[in-house]
Amino acid sequence: MRHTATIQALQKLLQDRLTTQPEILTAHSKDLSWHPSHLPDAVCYPISNQEIAAIVAICNANQTPLIPYGTGTSLEGHILPVLGGITLNLSKMNHILGFNEIDRDCTVQAGVTKFQLNKFLQDKGLFFAAGPGIDASIGGMMATGASGANAVMYGTVKDNVRGLKVVTADGKIISTRKRVQKSSAGYDLTQLFVGSEGTLGIITEVTVVLHPLPKFVAIAVVSFTSIEEAIEAAIQLNQSDLPLAMLELMDEAIINAINQYAQTDYPVQPTLFLELHSQKENLQVFYETIQRIVQQHQSTQMRWATETAAKEELFKARYDAIYAVKALDPEAVVWATDVTVPISRLAEIILKTKKALVELPLFGSLFGHVGDGNFHTILLCNFEDAQAMKRVKDLNHQMVLWALEMEGTCTGEHGIGYGKKEYLQMEFGESGIEIMNKIKKALDPNGIMNPKKIF
Amino acid sequence: MRHTATIQALQKLLQDRLTTQPEILTAHSKDLSWHPSHLPDAVCYPISNQEIAAIVAICNANQTPLIPYGTGTSLEGHILPVLGGITLNLSKMNHILGFNEIDRDCTVQAGVTKFQLNKFLQDKGLFFAAGPGIDASIGGMMATGASGANAVMYGTVKDNVRGLKVVTADGKIISTRKRVQKSSAGYDLTQLFVGSEGTLGIITEVTVVLHPLPKFVAIAVVSFTSIEEAIEAAIQLNQSDLPLAMLELMDEAIINAINQYAQTDYPVQPTLFLELHSQKENLQVFYETIQRIVQQHQSTQMRWATETAAKEELFKARYDAIYAVKALDPEAVVWATDVTVPISRLAEIILKTKKALVELPLFGSLFGHVGDGNFHTILLCNFEDAQAMKRVKDLNHQMVLWALEMEGTCTGEHGIGYGKKEYLQMEFGESGIEIMNKIKKALDPNGIMNPKKIF
C-alpha cells in the first residue's frame, strides 16, 4: 500500500470516516468524462474546516496527493487521483451556515449541492442561479469555475460568489473576502481560488449571491431551417431587451435523440430553447418580440408556454438532452467538450464544427449556451475503435485551435482538469503559464494539491 | 542622485521621454489623498508594451522601484514613490486598439481615460459604465479595483473587464484572458491583477465590457427628515424592481455645501440621488414606485427630471459635491475614506459614523453608494492642528473597526495603497496576508513593483 504513514495518521484522526474499501475507492476513481479511471489510496469524509486543516497538514508532511471531491460530476478528469493519494469527499460538509435575506446571500459548506440549496431557499423568494443543470456541489462548481445555461442572465459562478473559506496547502484556514457586495482590499483571493480546481487549496465554505425568484417565466422553443439562421436569430435575440435567462441552441441530431427518448415531436431541425424571467407581467410583449425576430430568420415553428405544466413539458426536452443522447447507445462513452469564442465569431466556429461532426463515423452533436459564445459537442465513442477515436481526438483538437484563432478560450465552463492541459499552454503561452506556475509553487510548494491538473 | 545606473540606461532607451525636471517630479509626487508627497527620481513616458517590458527589465536588474501612474487620482497614496524610483506615466499609451460592436467590448491602452473612451463610443450606442465620476485612466481604475456610482446597475471595474495585457516583473508581456464572455481556463490572472495596485505587474492594455446606452433616463432627488429614514428608503428602493443606475445618499452637511457652492436650494436634509436607466418608456411607473416608497419614509420633497437640461441641473449638484466641500475651506486638506458593509448593516454603521462626525471640531460629511453598502466620509483637515488630526485618525480607525465587526471591508473602492495597510492585516489576518505575500514574492521577487503598497 502506498502512503501508509499518511493513512495511519488519518485513520487516527478520522476513525471510520476514512476508508480503503475497494468499492468506495472505485466509486472515487472516475468522473463524468471519458478519461480513464485512477484509484485513490483512501477516501476521507471530513466534517469540519479544522479537520480538513489537519488532513492537509498530514498530507503535506508526507507529500501525499490530496484530491477534493464534491459530487464527481467534473468533465475533464478534475477529480481523478492520477498519482493516487487521498480523496477528500466533502459530502458530509453539507450544512447551510447562514442566510441573509436583506443581503441576498447565503453561506454554505462546500458539500451543499445546488438542488439542496435551492430547496432550502424555495419559500424565501430567492434562489441560487449559477452553475450547471445537474446537482453538483457548490464547492465543486466554484473549484471548476462552472457556469451553466442561466449565465446569460445571472452570470457564472464567478459572478455569484461573495467569498470563500479555504484550507491552504500549509494547513491554514483563510477567508478570501468579507461578506460584502464589493471590496478593493488586497489581492482578489476569491477569484484566484474559484476555478483553481483544487490545485491551490481546498474550498470548504462558500458565500453565494442569491437572486429574487422571477415572478413570471415563459419558455419558447423555436425551430429553424438551418443552423446559420438559428445562430443569427440567437445573436439578435441576445442583443434585444428580452429578459433572457436561457438561450440554448441544439442541433437536429440532439433533437432527433430527444424525440426518440421522450416521445416528443419537435421538428428535426436546429432549435433554440429560450427561457424568460421577468418581475412584471409583460410576457405577451416578449412573445411578440421573439416572434418578430425568429420570423426574420426563417423559423418554422415556435412553441410557447407560460403555464407550469406546459413549461415543464417543453423543458423536459432540454434537460433530457444528455440522457437522450446516451440512450442512443448505452454501451458508448460520452465525450463532451466545450469552447467559447466572442459572440461575433460564434456562427463561424459552430458551422465549421458542425461540418466536421457530420463527417465522423459516429454520433456527434452540438449544443450551445449561445447567449455567451459558449458551445459544446457531445459524441458517442467506442474506445476500442482506434481509427474513430483518432478522428474524435483530432476534432477536439481542431475545435480548440479554431477557438483560439478566433480570440476564444479552450474551455468556457468545463475547466482544464486532466484533459485540456496542452490547450492551456497554447492559450496562455509560455509566459502566461509561467505566472500560473509561480503561483502554484508559491502556494503549494510540495505539489500535494490535486497534482497533474491544470499544468 | 539615486538610481543613476537605471536612469542612464532608461535615458538611452527613451531619450526625451524620460525626465528628471523638478517640476515634473513634483507633479508625480502626490495623488488626491491627504498622504504626504514623495518625489520619484525620474518620470518615464513609454509608448509601447515592448518599451515597458524593457523598462521593467532595467529596473529589475538594478532593483529600482517602478510606480505606474495613470491620472494621479488615487485616494490612498497608491502612486506615491515612497522609496523613490521611476514613475511610469502611461499618458502616452492612450490609443483605442479595438472596438467590437457585436461583442460589446473595446480594447484600450492603459492610459485611455474613461471620458476619452466614452467620447469615442458616443455615436455607437454603447458606453463604459464602471469606475468613478472623475476622468481616471482605465488602467488606473483596473489597478485600483475601482467602482463608482453606477456599480449598483453595471457592476465595478472587476465586472467590466474581459482581459488585460500585463508586463510582469520579469519583463514579459502576458495576456490574462482571451476576449470572451466566460472562460474556465486556468487561474484567473485577470482578477488577480485587477486591484493589485501595480504591485504585481504593469497593466498596459485592457479589454473592457460595454453596455448599451439607456434609451430613457430619469433623475430623482429626494429629501428626508432623518438619515435613518433615508437609508431605510434606499434599501427598499434597491430591492424593488426599479432600474437603478445610481442610488446615492448625501448628508445635510454636503447638501449645505452644495447649496452654497452652486446656488441651489435643496432642503438641508439627508438626501437621496437616484438615476434610472431604462430601454423602455415606462418612467412614469418608476416615478410612482419611488414616490410610494419614499413617502413611507417621511420624504419632504422629491424633484424629478427626465429632460436633459433639468437632469443636468439636478445632477450638477451630485457631481459638484466634492468641489463644494472643498470650497468651504480652500486651505484645508480633503480627507476621504470609504468602507463597505453588508446592506443589512448599512444603517447601523452610517448612524454611528454620523454621530461621530458631528462631534468633530472640523467639517465632516458623509455620502454613500448605498445601493451596494459602500459609503464615504469627506473631512476638511488642518494638519497643523495636531489635536484635531488625532481625532480624525481615530474616527478613520473606528469606522474601519465598525465595518470589520459587521462583516464589512476596510475599503469598497479606494483600495489599500499606502494608507490602509494596517487594516488589510486586520481584515485578512496573518494567514490571509501570508497568502497574498507569497503571491507578491513569487511574481516580484525583487520587490520593485510599487513597493510599500498593500503590504
Interface residues (C-beta under 8 A of the other chain):
Chain A: N100 I102 D103 D105 T144 G145 A146 S147 A151 T156 K158 D159 T168 K172 I173 I174 S175 T176 R177 K178 R179 V180 Q181 K182 S183 S184 A185 G186 Y187 D188 L189 Q191 L192 V194 G195 S196 L200 I235 Q239 D241 Q279 K280 T340 V341 P342 I343 S344 D372 G373 N374 L404 E407 G408 T409 C410 T411 G412 E413 H414 G415 I416 K420 Y423 L424 E427 F428 G429 S431 G432 I433 E434 I435 M436 K438 I439 K441 A442 L443 I454
Chain B: N100 I102 D103 D105 T144 G145 A146 S147 A151 T156 K158 D159 T168 K172 I173 I174 S175 T176 R177 K178 R179 V180 Q181 K182 S183 S184 A185 G186 Y187 D188 L189 Q191 L192 V194 G195 S196 L200 I235 Q239 D241 Q279 K280 T340 V341 P342 I343 S344 D372 G373 N374 L404 E407 G408 T409 C410 T411 G412 E413 H414 G415 I416 K420 Y423 L424 E427 F428 G429 S431 G432 I433 E434 I435 M436 K438 I439 K441 A442 L443 I454
